[in-house]
Amino acid sequence: MPAFKIHRIRDSHFEHFRWSPHTAGPAQVKPRDYEAGGEVEAASVYAAWSALRETDRALRIGDLLESVDGALHICKYVGIEEAHWVVPEPKPGEEGSLPGAAPEGTPLGNTPAAQ
C-alpha cells in the first residue's frame, strides 16, 4: 500500500490560507510554509484523508499529502486538489557560489581578494 508524506501548514500561514478565496487550477505552495507531519499508508489521497479524519492527526485546510512519486495534493474546503511547490529562481549571478569566490578554473591566489 502506498505511503503519503504529510506536510502540515505552519500556524502562521494557516489563517491566511483559510480565508483566501478559492482559486482554480493547481495550488502554488512554498516549502517554507510547511513542516513535516509524518506519513500515512492509504490506497489514495482520499483514503488517506478518511483514515486521518477521525484521529488527532486529521488534515486541516492547507495541509498537503505527497505521494511516493512526488505528486502533491492540498486539502481545501472543496476537496483535495493538485498542488505544486514554488521554488524561487536563483537571482542573476547566483549559481551556488559564495560571494567573492573565484570562478571555476581560476587558480588560487588570483582572486580579487588575494591581489
C-alpha positions, 0 to 999 in steps of 0.5 A, spaced: 500 500 500 502 506 498 505 511 503 503 519 503 508 524 506 504 529 510 506 536 510 502 540 515 501 548 514 505 552 519 500 556 524 502 562 521 500 561 514 494 557 516 489 563 517 491 566 511 490 560 507 483 559 510 480 565 508 483 566 501 478 565 496 478 559 492 482 559 486 482 554 480 487 550 477 493 547 481 495 550 488 502 554 488 505 552 495 512 554 498 516 549 502 517 554 507 510 554 509 510 547 511 513 542 516 513 535 516 507 531 519 509 524 518 506 519 513 500 515 512 499 508 508 492 509 504 490 506 497 489 514 495 489 521 497 482 520 499 483 514 503 488 517 506 484 523 508 478 518 511 483 514 515 486 521 518 479 524 519 477 521 525 484 521 529 488 527 532 492 527 526 486 529 521 488 534 515 486 541 516 485 546 510 492 547 507 495 541 509 498 537 503 499 529 502 505 527 497 505 521 494 511 516 493 512 519 486 512 526 488 505 528 486 502 533 491 495 534 493 492 540 498 486 539 502 481 545 501 474 546 503 472 543 496 476 537 496 483 535 495 486 538 489 493 538 485 498 542 488 505 544 486 511 547 490 514 554 488 521 554 488 524 561 487 529 562 481 536 563 483 537 571 482 542 573 476 549 571 478 547 566 483 549 559 481 551 556 488 557 560 489 559 564 495 560 571 494 567 573 492 569 566 490 573 565 484 570 562 478 571 555 476 578 554 473 581 560 476 587 558 480 588 560 487 591 566 489 588 570 483 582 572 486 580 579 487 581 578 494 588 575 494 591 581 489 
